[in-house]
Amino acid sequence: MQVQVRPGLAEQIERLFAGGVRAETALGLAARLDADEEAVFDHLITLVARGELEVLEEGALLIFLTPEYARLLEMVELAA
């Protein structure tokens, strides 16, 4: 089932990542934006598909990251 993203929600999500959020879950973003978690998740997956975000799976948790932050985490892991 396709969830409708409310007008402006996509832009709010993109602005958060452009404005300093480096990593967040769909639930965390939904809470910040007082939005439906499924709608937020759908847009995050769209951003991953477009290459604008990356996703890290930690157990059952999906964490969405900016590509720059994902590279930084990878460098830290390699250095350890």
N, CA, C and O atoms as CSV, one atom per row, in Angstrom:
chain,resi,resn,atom,element,x,y,z
A,1,MET,N,N,0.832,-1.179,0.000
A,1,MET,CA,C,0.000,0.000,0.000
A,1,MET,C,C,0.883,1.250,0.000
A,1,MET,O,O,1.799,1.375,0.813
A,2,GLN,N,N,0.602,2.150,-0.899
A,2,GLN,CA,C,1.347,3.397,-1.011
A,2,GLN,C,C,0.766,4.426,-0.041
A,2,GLN,O,O,-0.432,4.705,-0.075
A,3,VAL,N,N,1.603,4.982,0.810
A,3,VAL,CA,C,1.164,5.996,1.765
A,3,VAL,C,C,1.386,7.352,1.134
A,3,VAL,O,O,2.439,7.604,0.549
A,4,GLN,N,N,0.412,8.219,1.247
A,4,GLN,CA,C,0.536,9.560,0.701
A,4,GLN,C,C,1.398,10.416,1.630
A,4,GLN,O,O,1.172,10.459,2.839
A,5,VAL,N,N,2.370,11.084,1.059
A,5,VAL,CA,C,3.189,12.023,1.820
A,5,VAL,C,C,2.451,13.356,1.820
A,5,VAL,O,O,2.106,13.880,0.761
A,6,ARG,N,N,2.211,13.902,3.006
A,6,ARG,CA,C,1.464,15.156,3.086
A,6,ARG,C,C,2.252,16.266,2.393
A,6,ARG,O,O,3.482,16.230,2.356
A,7,PRO,N,N,1.553,17.233,1.854
A,7,PRO,CA,C,2.248,18.341,1.182
A,7,PRO,C,C,3.265,18.987,2.114
A,7,PRO,O,O,2.958,19.319,3.258
A,8,GLY,N,N,4.447,19.154,1.617
A,8,GLY,CA,C,5.501,19.793,2.393
A,8,GLY,C,C,6.322,18.842,3.251
A,8,GLY,O,O,7.406,19.216,3.698
A,9,LEU,N,N,5.842,17.625,3.496
A,9,LEU,CA,C,6.588,16.701,4.345
A,9,LEU,C,C,7.919,16.318,3.714
A,9,LEU,O,O,8.947,16.289,4.391
A,10,ALA,N,N,7.901,16.027,2.432
A,10,ALA,CA,C,9.136,15.652,1.744
A,10,ALA,C,C,10.179,16.769,1.868
A,10,ALA,O,O,11.353,16.509,2.132
A,11,GLU,N,N,9.738,17.997,1.676
A,11,GLU,CA,C,10.660,19.137,1.775
A,11,GLU,C,C,11.177,19.303,3.198
A,11,GLU,O,O,12.343,19.643,3.399
A,12,GLN,N,N,10.318,19.065,4.187
A,12,GLN,CA,C,10.752,19.169,5.585
A,12,GLN,C,C,11.814,18.122,5.895
A,12,GLN,O,O,12.806,18.423,6.559
A,13,ILE,N,N,11.617,16.908,5.424
A,13,ILE,CA,C,12.592,15.838,5.651
A,13,ILE,C,C,13.918,16.190,4.998
A,13,ILE,O,O,14.976,16.075,5.617
A,14,GLU,N,N,13.855,16.616,3.754
A,14,GLU,CA,C,15.082,16.968,3.027
A,14,GLU,C,C,15.797,18.141,3.684
A,14,GLU,O,O,17.026,18.163,3.748
A,15,ARG,N,N,15.033,19.117,4.173
A,15,ARG,CA,C,15.642,20.271,4.861
A,15,ARG,C,C,16.350,19.848,6.141
A,15,ARG,O,O,17.422,20.367,6.452
A,16,LEU,N,N,15.764,18.905,6.893
A,16,LEU,CA,C,16.417,18.441,8.114
A,16,LEU,C,C,17.780,17.822,7.814
A,16,LEU,O,O,18.756,18.107,8.507
A,17,PHE,N,N,17.849,16.979,6.787
A,17,PHE,CA,C,19.128,16.363,6.450
A,17,PHE,C,C,20.097,17.392,5.869
A,17,PHE,O,O,21.302,17.297,6.105
A,18,ALA,N,N,19.604,18.357,5.127
A,18,ALA,CA,C,20.471,19.405,4.583
A,18,ALA,C,C,20.935,20.360,5.675
A,18,ALA,O,O,21.988,20.985,5.550
A,19,GLY,N,N,20.151,20.474,6.745
A,19,GLY,CA,C,20.440,21.442,7.795
A,19,GLY,C,C,21.205,20.908,8.986
A,19,GLY,O,O,21.348,21.611,9.987
A,20,GLY,N,N,21.699,19.690,8.908
A,20,GLY,CA,C,22.540,19.228,9.996
A,20,GLY,C,C,22.219,17.860,10.552
A,20,GLY,O,O,23.070,17.263,11.212
A,21,VAL,N,N,21.027,17.337,10.315
A,21,VAL,CA,C,20.738,15.970,10.758
A,21,VAL,C,C,21.597,15.046,9.912
A,21,VAL,O,O,21.532,15.082,8.683
A,22,ARG,N,N,22.401,14.217,10.567
A,22,ARG,CA,C,23.282,13.310,9.826
A,22,ARG,C,C,22.783,11.885,9.841
A,22,ARG,O,O,23.076,11.119,8.924
A,23,ALA,N,N,22.033,11.513,10.865
A,23,ALA,CA,C,21.519,10.157,10.975
A,23,ALA,C,C,20.238,10.195,11.802
A,23,ALA,O,O,20.164,10.870,12.829
A,24,GLU,N,N,19.232,9.457,11.336
A,24,GLU,CA,C,17.964,9.430,12.051
A,24,GLU,C,C,17.140,8.248,11.580
A,24,GLU,O,O,17.344,7.734,10.481
A,25,THR,N,N,16.216,7.825,12.413
A,25,THR,CA,C,15.277,6.767,12.051
A,25,THR,C,C,13.981,7.408,11.548
A,25,THR,O,O,13.741,8.597,11.757
A,26,ALA,N,N,13.158,6.607,10.886
A,26,ALA,CA,C,11.858,7.100,10.434
A,26,ALA,C,C,11.016,7.523,11.636
A,26,ALA,O,O,10.330,8.543,11.590
A,27,LEU,N,N,11.070,6.737,12.708
A,27,LEU,CA,C,10.304,7.064,13.910
A,27,LEU,C,C,10.763,8.390,14.507
A,27,LEU,O,O,9.942,9.210,14.920
A,28,GLY,N,N,12.068,8.596,14.551
A,28,GLY,CA,C,12.602,9.850,15.091
A,28,GLY,C,C,12.191,11.052,14.266
A,28,GLY,O,O,11.822,12.091,14.814
A,29,LEU,N,N,12.255,10.913,12.939
A,29,LEU,CA,C,11.837,12.019,12.077
A,29,LEU,C,C,10.338,12.266,12.195
A,29,LEU,O,O,9.895,13.414,12.225
A,30,ALA,N,N,9.560,11.194,12.262
A,30,ALA,CA,C,8.107,11.341,12.398
A,30,ALA,C,C,7.773,12.103,13.680
A,30,ALA,O,O,6.881,12.951,13.681
A,31,ALA,N,N,8.473,11.810,14.755
A,31,ALA,CA,C,8.245,12.511,16.019
A,31,ALA,C,C,8.631,13.984,15.906
A,31,ALA,O,O,7.912,14.855,16.395
A,32,ARG,N,N,9.762,14.262,15.264
A,32,ARG,CA,C,10.198,15.659,15.089
A,32,ARG,C,C,9.193,16.472,14.293
A,32,ARG,O,O,8.940,17.641,14.585
A,33,LEU,N,N,8.623,15.826,13.275
A,33,LEU,CA,C,7.756,16.538,12.337
A,33,LEU,C,C,6.269,16.335,12.615
A,33,LEU,O,O,5.426,16.844,11.877
A,34,ASP,N,N,5.946,15.599,13.667
A,34,ASP,CA,C,4.554,15.288,13.983
A,34,ASP,C,C,3.851,14.746,12.737
A,34,ASP,O,O,2.814,15.253,12.309
A,35,ALA,N,N,4.457,13.697,12.173
A,35,ALA,CA,C,3.971,13.126,10.916
A,35,ALA,C,C,3.788,11.622,11.062
A,35,ALA,O,O,4.243,11.021,12.035
A,36,ASP,N,N,3.126,11.030,10.099
A,36,ASP,CA,C,2.919,9.590,10.052
A,36,ASP,C,C,4.241,8.889,9.744
A,36,ASP,O,O,4.923,9.239,8.781
A,37,GLU,N,N,4.599,7.906,10.557
A,37,GLU,CA,C,5.877,7.215,10.383
A,37,GLU,C,C,5.973,6.525,9.019
A,37,GLU,O,O,7.037,6.535,8.400
A,38,GLU,N,N,4.892,5.936,8.551
A,38,GLU,CA,C,4.927,5.258,7.242
A,38,GLU,C,C,5.188,6.243,6.113
A,38,GLU,O,O,5.929,5.933,5.180
A,39,ALA,N,N,4.592,7.418,6.187
A,39,ALA,CA,C,4.816,8.438,5.162
A,39,ALA,C,C,6.270,8.891,5.173
A,39,ALA,O,O,6.881,9.067,4.119
A,40,VAL,N,N,6.818,9.078,6.363
A,40,VAL,CA,C,8.227,9.471,6.492
A,40,VAL,C,C,9.118,8.363,5.940
A,40,VAL,O,O,10.050,8.628,5.181
A,41,PHE,N,N,8.828,7.116,6.325
A,41,PHE,CA,C,9.616,5.973,5.859
A,41,PHE,C,C,9.594,5.890,4.333
A,41,PHE,O,O,10.635,5.684,3.710
A,42,ASP,N,N,8.422,6.047,3.732
A,42,ASP,CA,C,8.316,5.995,2.262
A,42,ASP,C,C,9.205,7.039,1.609
A,42,ASP,O,O,9.877,6.750,0.619
A,43,HIS,N,N,9.216,8.248,2.154
A,43,HIS,CA,C,10.054,9.286,1.543
A,43,HIS,C,C,11.536,9.000,1.779
A,43,HIS,O,O,12.359,9.256,0.900
A,44,LEU,N,N,11.884,8.479,2.941
A,44,LEU,CA,C,13.285,8.134,3.199
A,44,LEU,C,C,13.765,7.068,2.215
A,44,LEU,O,O,14.888,7.146,1.716
A,45,ILE,N,N,12.925,6.079,1.935
A,45,ILE,CA,C,13.296,5.040,0.969
A,45,ILE,C,C,13.478,5.656,-0.416
A,45,ILE,O,O,14.380,5.264,-1.157
A,46,THR,N,N,12.630,6.612,-0.763
A,46,THR,CA,C,12.784,7.323,-2.041
A,46,THR,C,C,14.131,8.032,-2.100
A,46,THR,O,O,14.804,7.998,-3.130
A,47,LEU,N,N,14.528,8.672,-1.007
A,47,LEU,CA,C,15.825,9.357,-0.965
A,47,LEU,C,C,16.981,8.375,-1.077
A,47,LEU,O,O,17.996,8.686,-1.701
A,48,VAL,N,N,16.844,7.199,-0.485
A,48,VAL,CA,C,17.878,6.166,-0.607
A,48,VAL,C,C,17.956,5.708,-2.060
A,48,VAL,O,O,19.050,5.563,-2.604
A,49,ALA,N,N,16.818,5.482,-2.686
A,49,ALA,CA,C,16.790,5.039,-4.087
A,49,ALA,C,C,17.424,6.069,-5.015
A,49,ALA,O,O,18.032,5.704,-6.022
A,50,ARG,N,N,17.287,7.348,-4.686
A,50,ARG,CA,C,17.880,8.419,-5.503
A,50,ARG,C,C,19.348,8.655,-5.165
A,50,ARG,O,O,20.011,9.458,-5.822
A,51,GLY,N,N,19.864,7.963,-4.145
A,51,GLY,CA,C,21.261,8.127,-3.755
A,51,GLY,C,C,21.521,9.324,-2.873
A,51,GLY,O,O,22.677,9.688,-2.654
A,52,GLU,N,N,20.471,9.949,-2.357
A,52,GLU,CA,C,20.632,11.128,-1.518
A,52,GLU,C,C,20.839,10.778,-0.051
A,52,GLU,O,O,21.354,11.592,0.715
A,53,LEU,N,N,20.442,9.568,0.347
A,53,LEU,CA,C,20.683,9.062,1.691
A,53,LEU,C,C,21.165,7.635,1.592
A,53,LEU,O,O,20.988,6.978,0.567
A,54,GLU,N,N,21.773,7.158,2.657
A,54,GLU,CA,C,22.156,5.760,2.766
A,54,GLU,C,C,21.427,5.180,3.964
A,54,GLU,O,O,20.977,5.911,4.846
A,55,VAL,N,N,21.316,3.864,3.988
A,55,VAL,CA,C,20.607,3.218,5.087
A,55,VAL,C,C,21.536,2.200,5.731
A,55,VAL,O,O,22.243,1.454,5.053
A,56,LEU,N,N,21.515,2.191,7.051
A,56,LEU,CA,C,22.315,1.275,7.848
A,56,LEU,C,C,21.350,0.432,8.657
A,56,LEU,O,O,20.473,0.960,9.341
A,57,GLU,N,N,21.513,-0.876,8.579
A,57,GLU,CA,C,20.639,-1.781,9.324
A,57,GLU,C,C,21.368,-2.251,10.565
A,57,GLU,O,O,22.432,-2.863,10.482
A,58,GLU,N,N,20.790,-1.959,11.707
A,58,GLU,CA,C,21.320,-2.395,12.998
A,58,GLU,C,C,20.258,-3.254,13.653
A,58,GLU,O,O,19.363,-2.735,14.320
A,59,GLY,N,N,20.346,-4.558,13.472
A,59,GLY,CA,C,19.290,-5.441,13.966
A,59,GLY,C,C,18.013,-5.159,13.202
A,59,GLY,O,O,17.989,-5.217,11.973
A,60,ALA,N,N,16.955,-4.853,13.928
A,60,ALA,CA,C,15.673,-4.535,13.294
A,60,ALA,C,C,15.512,-3.041,13.031
A,60,ALA,O,O,14.465,-2.605,12.550
A,61,LEU,N,N,16.535,-2.258,13.340
A,61,LEU,CA,C,16.460,-0.803,13.213
A,61,LEU,C,C,17.115,-0.357,11.913
A,61,LEU,O,O,18.223,-0.781,11.585
A,62,LEU,N,N,16.417,0.503,11.181
A,62,LEU,CA,C,16.982,1.117,9.984
A,62,LEU,C,C,17.329,2.561,10.314
A,62,LEU,O,O,16.481,3.330,10.767
A,63,ILE,N,N,18.589,2.918,10.081
A,63,ILE,CA,C,19.058,4.275,10.344
A,63,ILE,C,C,19.411,4.895,9.001
A,63,ILE,O,O,20.192,4.336,8.231
A,64,PHE,N,N,18.832,6.044,8.734
A,64,PHE,CA,C,19.068,6.739,7.476
A,64,PHE,C,C,20.144,7.787,7.707
A,64,PHE,O,O,20.069,8.578,8.647
A,65,LEU,N,N,21.158,7.780,6.825
A,65,LEU,CA,C,22.339,8.626,7.000
A,65,LEU,C,C,22.613,9.449,5.748
A,65,LEU,O,O,22.304,9.032,4.631
A,66,THR,N,N,23.192,10.613,5.953
A,66,THR,CA,C,23.687,11.353,4.801
A,66,THR,C,C,24.894,10.585,4.254
A,66,THR,O,O,25.595,9.927,5.022
A,67,PRO,N,N,25.148,10.656,2.956
A,67,PRO,CA,C,26.297,9.943,2.400
A,67,PRO,C,C,27.618,10.359,3.053
A,67,PRO,O,O,28.498,9.523,3.261
A,68,GLU,N,N,27.756,11.635,3.371
A,68,GLU,CA,C,28.986,12.116,4.003
A,68,GLU,C,C,29.186,11.470,5.372
A,68,GLU,O,O,30.296,11.066,5.719
A,69,TYR,N,N,28.110,11.377,6.142
A,69,TYR,CA,C,28.204,10.774,7.471
A,69,TYR,C,C,28.473,9.273,7.367
A,69,TYR,O,O,29.222,8.717,8.171
A,70,ALA,N,N,27.875,8.631,6.394
A,70,ALA,CA,C,28.122,7.201,6.186
A,70,ALA,C,C,29.597,6.956,5.871
A,70,ALA,O,O,30.194,6.007,6.379
A,71,ARG,N,N,30.179,7.811,5.033
A,71,ARG,CA,C,31.614,7.679,4.718
A,71,ARG,C,C,32.472,7.912,5.951
A,71,ARG,O,O,33.457,7.205,6.164
A,72,LEU,N,N,32.107,8.895,6.762
A,72,LEU,CA,C,32.842,9.177,7.992
A,72,LEU,C,C,32.795,7.970,8.938
A,72,LEU,O,O,33.816,7.591,9.510
A,73,LEU,N,N,31.636,7.382,9.098
A,73,LEU,CA,C,31.519,6.197,9.949
A,73,LEU,C,C,32.356,5.040,9.406
A,73,LEU,O,O,32.980,4.302,10.168
A,74,GLU,N,N,32.361,4.891,8.093
A,74,GLU,CA,C,33.160,3.837,7.478
A,74,GLU,C,C,34.649,4.061,7.734
A,74,GLU,O,O,35.378,3.111,8.020
A,75,MET,N,N,35.104,5.306,7.634
A,75,MET,CA,C,36.514,5.613,7.886
A,75,MET,C,C,36.868,5.338,9.337
A,75,MET,O,O,37.951,4.825,9.619
A,76,VAL,N,N,35.983,5.665,10.256
A,76,VAL,CA,C,36.225,5.421,11.683
A,76,VAL,C,C,36.323,3.918,11.930
A,76,VAL,O,O,37.199,3.466,12.667
A,77,GLU,N,N,35.434,3.147,11.322
A,77,GLU,CA,C,35.461,1.682,11.483
A,77,GLU,C,C,36.744,1.095,10.924
A,77,GLU,O,O,37.319,0.184,11.518
A,78,LEU,N,N,37.200,1.607,9.786
A,78,LEU,CA,C,38.433,1.109,9.188
A,78,LEU,C,C,39.661,1.450,10.036
A,78,LEU,O,O,40.629,0.692,10.084
A,79,ALA,N,N,39.601,2.597,10.698
A,79,ALA,CA,C,40.739,3.025,11.523
A,79,ALA,C,C,40.809,2.259,12.847
A,79,ALA,O,O,41.870,2.185,13.468
A,80,ALA,N,N,39.694,1.697,13.273
A,80,ALA,CA,C,39.663,1.008,14.570
A,80,ALA,C,C,40.293,-0.372,14.506
A,80,ALA,O,O,40.343,-1.075,15.515
